Amino acid sequence: MDCEYHFALTQRAKQDVRQNVGYIRNELGNEKAAGMLMNELDKCIERLCIFPESGKLVFDEYLPGIHVRRKIVGKYILFYQVLKEEKVIRILRVVYGRRDMDEVLKHMNS
């Protein structure tokens, strides 16, 4: 299938990916799992470029009027926005699923 959309990671999302992969690789000493996370993220983002609205909408008091979606990627949650006019999937955050999501969402716009 052809992909109409392309993607862009925010600086915060890039930092999240580096931290998550670095933690798995360096702190847990699991190079294979770190590589698997990167592969899973790549596959998820590729699917989003084909099916941009496949993620579940996030309804939260900290995101009034902002259309944010989420996809589960293993133990992580990828938050993104679909920018229809620009045909862009903007990746906002990639966070460990057991984090306090209220705190994550509260600072999504900062």
C-alpha positions in Angstrom: 0.0 0.0 0.0 1.1 3.5 -0.8 1.7 5.9 2.0 0.1 9.3 1.7 1.6 10.6 4.9 5.1 11.1 6.1 6.2 11.4 9.8 8.1 13.8 12.0 9.3 13.3 15.5 9.2 16.2 17.9 12.4 16.9 19.8 10.7 15.5 22.9 9.8 12.3 21.0 13.4 11.9 19.8 14.6 12.4 23.4 12.1 9.8 24.6 13.3 7.2 22.1 16.9 7.8 22.9 16.2 7.5 26.7 14.0 4.4 26.3 16.4 2.6 24.0 19.4 3.7 26.1 17.8 2.5 29.3 17.1 -1.0 27.8 20.6 -1.2 26.2 22.7 0.3 28.9 20.9 -0.1 32.2 19.3 -3.5 31.5 22.1 -4.7 29.3 19.8 -6.0 26.7 20.9 -5.0 23.2 18.5 -7.3 21.5 15.4 -5.9 23.3 16.6 -2.3 22.5 16.8 -3.3 18.8 13.4 -4.9 19.0 11.9 -1.8 20.4 13.3 0.3 17.6 12.0 -2.2 15.0 8.5 -2.2 16.7 8.5 1.6 16.7 9.5 1.7 13.0 6.7 -0.7 12.0 4.2 1.2 14.0 5.1 4.5 12.4 5.0 2.9 8.9 1.5 1.6 9.6 0.5 5.1 10.9 1.6 6.6 7.6 -0.8 4.3 5.8 -3.6 4.3 8.4 -3.1 7.7 10.2 -6.3 7.6 12.2 -5.9 4.0 13.4 -4.8 5.1 16.9 -7.2 5.6 19.7 -8.2 9.3 20.4 -7.0 10.5 23.8 -9.6 12.4 25.7 -8.1 14.2 28.7 -8.6 17.4 30.6 -5.0 18.4 29.9 -5.5 18.3 26.1 -8.6 20.4 25.5 -9.3 20.9 21.8 -6.1 19.0 20.8 -6.6 15.9 18.8 -4.0 13.5 20.1 -4.0 9.8 19.3 -2.1 6.9 20.8 -0.8 3.5 19.8 0.5 0.8 22.0 4.0 -0.4 21.0 5.0 -3.3 23.3 5.2 -1.7 26.8 5.3 1.8 25.4 2.7 4.3 24.3 3.3 6.4 21.2 1.4 9.7 21.2 0.8 11.5 17.9 -1.2 14.0 15.9 -2.5 13.7 12.4 -1.9 16.9 10.5 -4.2 16.3 7.5 -3.4 19.4 5.5 0.3 18.8 5.6 -0.1 14.9 5.4 2.1 14.5 8.4 2.1 12.2 11.4 3.7 14.2 14.2 5.1 11.9 16.9 4.7 13.8 20.2 6.0 11.3 22.8 7.0 7.7 23.3 6.6 6.8 26.9 6.8 3.7 29.1 3.2 2.5 29.7 3.5 2.4 33.5 4.3 6.1 33.8 1.8 8.4 35.3 -0.1 9.4 32.2 -1.7 12.4 33.8 1.8 13.9 34.3 2.8 13.0 30.7 -0.4 14.5 29.3 -0.2 17.5 31.5 3.1 18.4 29.9 2.4 17.3 26.4 2.2 20.9 25.1 5.3 22.2 26.9 
